[in-house]
Amino acid sequence: MFHRLSKISSILILLSFAYPAEATIVPPPVLQAIVWIGCDDRQGTGTVISGEAGYVLTNAHVAIDIKTKIPAESCVIGFTNGIGDAPMYYYDAHIVRYVFNQNKTQDFAILQIENAVTRNKLNRPFPFLRTNEFPAPKQHIRIIGYSNHDTNKPVEREGFIDTIRGGWLETNIPIQAGDSGGSVIDDNNALIGMPTATVTITSGTQIISENSQIVDIRAVINWLDEIGKDAHDSFLTHLDYPRYHSSANILTQDDLGCDDLVRTIKNPAVYCVMNGERYVFPNEATYFSWFKDFSEVVYISNVQMAELPIKRNITFKPGSILKSATGYGEYVVTDAYGTLRLIPNDARAQILFGEKWRDTIHSIPDVFWINYFIGQAID
């Protein structure tokens, strides 16, 4: 057809096994906060994000059957002794909240620890990790998960963040089956994301590149805030609370990720094609927030266009400042799915976006405003 590259995303439960060094360098309280998870016949890893409430963050594909979307009937959480041995303290857990939405690359679940199922148990509050929402390219990170199925011990791999875009931290650190929902920590032992998938980019039969995809913890926070303003604060603890709540915290994404930009000869409308589906630019302003010109657009036939089902409208590029044509207030777009955060006042806006920030505001017709979601306001 007209695709130049094909992208194959692999859920971690399908990946082959490899066993690097077992985790022994990580401080015991940190290692104890990274737990083994078994939900029905699925196994993965999770991170305790609330010691008092016993909330555990993991991938939805660990907690639910992604084919039927049915949650697990039972889940068990296993704590290690903190020195790299296999889990020895086990607890029942139930699923509090989950989302598996491939259109928004959301694969998150929150479990809550219940009663101990072994005689040995830990005292509450459980060990937990604070979250750091300020990752950077080239930053040193460690991935920890229960991917050694022979010994059932946690395994640590280290490397660096390659790129940050669209709710993902990309790295060349290999991710293995069992790492799903595990911990990606920085040098302060704060949680910045969780390993989720490996993406292989091919051209024909040739593999162009392979990258591991880590969910950016900010994408999880945006999801939790769909419950209500600052709802995430009920589930987790920021390493730097004032810094997070006073920043715009934009999920940077320079590349929209289109396989192709297409149009027909007679119709000037341009579409972004991803995975065989059409994504619509509702107006030119939205298009030009992502692209400087039309040089990448290719022409296809009407028949080819008709074979591409329309998925959804594209929203403005993260970092854009918007206002409703008839509503009140200015908002900054914080991710590629249209999450908006209200800018509280001019003084705050000048600090975040510069003195001429008002010159960059885009007015959005009410008919397109429904494409956006209002998240928490900037403090």
N, C-alpha and C positions, 0 to 999 in steps of 0.2 A: 504494500500500500504506500503510504507516504511517510511512515515513521522512520527516522534515521537511527534511533536507539531504542532498545526495549529495556525496561526495568523490571526486575524480579525481586519482590520482597518476600523474605522467608521468615515465618513465625519461628521463634526459637525452639519450640518443641520438635521441630523437624530437622534441626541442624545436627551435624556429626559431632562426635565427642573429641575433646582434646584436653589433656590434663597438665596444666602448668603447675608451678609451685603452690603448695597449700598455704593458706593465709596464716602467717605467724608474726608478721611485723606490726600489724594493726593492734592498737591498744585494746586490752580485754573488754572494757565497757563498750567500745565501738563495735568490736566483733560480735559481742552478745546482742547488740541491737539489730544485727543482720541475721534474719531467721530463715530456717527451712520451712517450706509450706507444702502440704499435701492436700489437695482438694479432689475428692473422688479418685480418679485414676491419673490425675495430672500432678506433676511436681514442679515446683519453682522455688523462688526466693522472695523474700519481702524485707522491708525495713520498718522497724518500730518508729513511728513519728510522734507518738504521744505516750509518755511513760505512765501517766496517771490513768488515762482512759484506755490504754492498750490498743490504740489504733495502729494498724499495719498497712503500709502502702505496697501494692504489687500490681502486676499486669492483670487485666480482665481475663486474658486467655488462660490464666492459671486458675482463676476463681469460677469461670463459667465455661460451658461448652459453646464454643464460638459458632458452631454449625446450627445449633438449636436455640442458642441464647438462653439456655436454662441454667440458673445458678447451681453450684455444687450442693448436694444434700448435706455434706459434712466437710469441714476443713480442720486441719490440725497444724499447729504452729510448734516448731522445735527450736529451742535455744541451745547454743553451744555453751561450754564452760568458759569461753573467752580466750582460750589458748590454742584454738585451731582444731580441737577434737570434733568428732561427730556430735550432733545434738543429743542432749541427755535430759532436758526439761521439756516436757510436751504439754500443750494446752489445746483444748477445743477452741474453735473460733467461728464466728458467723460473719456473713457478708453484709456490710452496712450500705454500701453504695458502689455502683460500677457503671462503666460505659465502654462499649465496644463499637466505635463508629469509624469505619475505614475511610469515609469521606472526609472526616476531620482528623484522621490519624490519631484517634483517641483510643487508648487501650489501657484503662486505669481501673483499679478496684481498691476499696478500703475494707479491711477486715477488722474485727474487734475481738480481742482475746477474752476468753471466758474462763472456765474452770480448768485446773490442772488435771491431767489424766495419768500422771506418774506420781509416785510417792515423793520424789525429789521435786522441788519447785523453787522458783525465785520469788522474792518479796517485791511487792509493788512499792514505789513505781518501778516499772521495767526500764532497763537501759533503752535509750532512744537517741536518735540523731536529730540535730537541728538542721535547718535548710539554708542554703546559700543560693540566692537568686541572681548572682552576678558572675556567671561564668565568662571566660574569655578565650579566644583562639590561642593555641599553643600552651594553654594551661595544663599543668601536670595533674593527672587524675589516676584513680585506681578503681577498677571494677571488681566487686566481690560477689560471688554467688555460689550456690551449692550445685556445681556442675560435675563434680567428681562422683560418679554413681557407683564406683567401686568401694570407696571409703566413706562416702557421704559427708566428707569434711568440706568446709568452705575453701574456695580457691580464689586467689588474688592475682590480678593482672594489672600492669601499670603501663601508662603511655601518656599521650597528649590529645587534647581536643584539636581536630583539624579545622572544622568550620561549625558555625552556629547559624541555623536558619529554620524558620517555620516551626518552632517547637521541638527541634531536634538538635542534639549535639552529635556531630559525626566524628568518628575516630577510626583508626586502623587497628585498635586493640581487638583481638578476636573475641567473639561472644559465643558461648556454647549452650547447648541444651541444659536446662536447669538454672541458667542465669536469669531467666525471665523474671522480671519484677525485682531484680536484685539492686544492689547499691552502687552508685557511682559517687565517690567522695573526693573532696579536694584535700589539699595539704593541711587544712584545719580540721579534717575529719567531719566536715559538714556535707550533707546530702545535696548534690546538685542535679541528680537525675537517676534514671533507672534503665538498664539495658533492655531492649525490646526486640530488635530485628536486625537482620543483615540484608543489605541491598546489594545485588549484583547487577551491574550494568553491562550489557552485551551488545555486540554488533554482529549479527549472524550467529556463528558458533563461537566467536572469539569473545572471551571475557575482557572487558575494558578496565573495570575496576571493581573492587569489593570494599564496602565500608560498613562498619557497625553503626547502628542508629540507637542513640540514647535519648529517651524522653527528657526534655528540659523540665525541671521541677516547676518552672513558671507556667507551663501548659497544664500541669495538674492543678495549680492554684487557680488558674482561670476557670477550669472545669468546676472546682469546688465552689467558686464564687457565683456560679449559676444558681446555687441555692439561695443566696442573698448576700448583701454587702458584707465583705470581710468574713464570709463563712469559713474560709480556710483556716482562720485563726482558732477555730474550735477543734481543728484536727491536727495542726502542726505548730511548731515553734520556729520563728525566724532566728537565724544567727545574728542578724542585724535588723531588728524590727523597725526602728526609725528610718533607716535608709530605704528599706523596701516600701514602706507606706508613704514616703515623701517623693518617690521617683515615679516616672511614667512606666518604667520596666517593660520596654518594648521587646517582643520576640522578633529579633532581626531576621529579615528574609529578603535578600537581594534578588534571588532567582525565584520566579513564580513556580517553576518546575514543569512548564509545558513541554510535552513531547514535540508538538508543532503548534504554530500559529497559522490558522487557515481561513480562507474565504473562497467564495465562488467568483466567477468572472462578472456576473450580473449584479450580485448583491455585495455591497461594500462592507457588510458586517464582518468583523474579525472575531474568531473564537480561539480559545486556548483548548488544545486537545491533550487530555491526560488519561492514560489507560483506556483508550477507546471511547471516551465520553467527551462531550462538548461543555465547556464552561464559558459563560456569557459575560462580556464586558458591557455593563448597562449603559455606559456613555464613554466619550473620548477621554474625559478627565480621569476616569478609573484606569483606562488603558495606559495613558501617559504617566500615571504614577508608577507603572511597572516598566514601561519601554520608552525609549527616546524617539523611536520612529517606527516605520512599517517595513524595515529592510529584511526582517526575518519571516515575513508572512509568505506562505506558499499558496498557490491556487489549486483547488481540487474541483472535481465535477459535482454537479447537483446530486448525482447518485451516491457518490462517496460521502457527501455532507449528510444526506438523509440516513446513512448507516450509523451516524454518530448521535446517540441520544443526548439530549440536553440534561445536564446534571444540576447545576445551580449557577447563580450569579457570582461573579468575582467581586470582592470588595477592595477598597483602596489599600495600597501598600502600607505595611506597618510603619508608623512614624508620621503618617499624614494627619493633618488636623482638619476636622470636619465640623459642620454645623447643619442642623436641619433647616430647610428652607423656611419653615413656619414655627419651629420650636425655639427653645431658649438654651443657651449655653454652647460652649465649644468643647469638643472631645478629641482625644488622640486615639488613633487606631493602634492597638497593641499586638495584634497577630493577624495572620492571613485569613482568618475566618470571621473578621469583622467585630471583634471585641473592642468596645469603646470605654475609655475612662474620662470622666468629666474633669476638665481643667478648672480648678476652683476660682481663680482670679487672675488678673493681668500680671501682678507681681510674681506669682508662682510660674506663670507661663514664660515670663522673660528669663527666669532662672533656668528653666528647662529647655527652652527653645530659642532664646535670643530676643533682642528688643523688637525685631521686625516680624515676630511670629504671626501677627494678624494678616500680614501680606500673603501668607501661605494657606489661609483657610479656604476650604472648598465647601460650597453650599450644596447640600444633597436634597434633591426633590423628595417629597414625602413618600412617593411610590417606591423609591429605592431604600428608604430608611429602614424598612422591614428586613433588609438583608443584614442588618447589624444587631449586635447584642450589647446592651448597656451593662458593663461590669462595674466594679467598685470605683468610686471617685478617687482622684489623687488627693492626698492630704495636703 
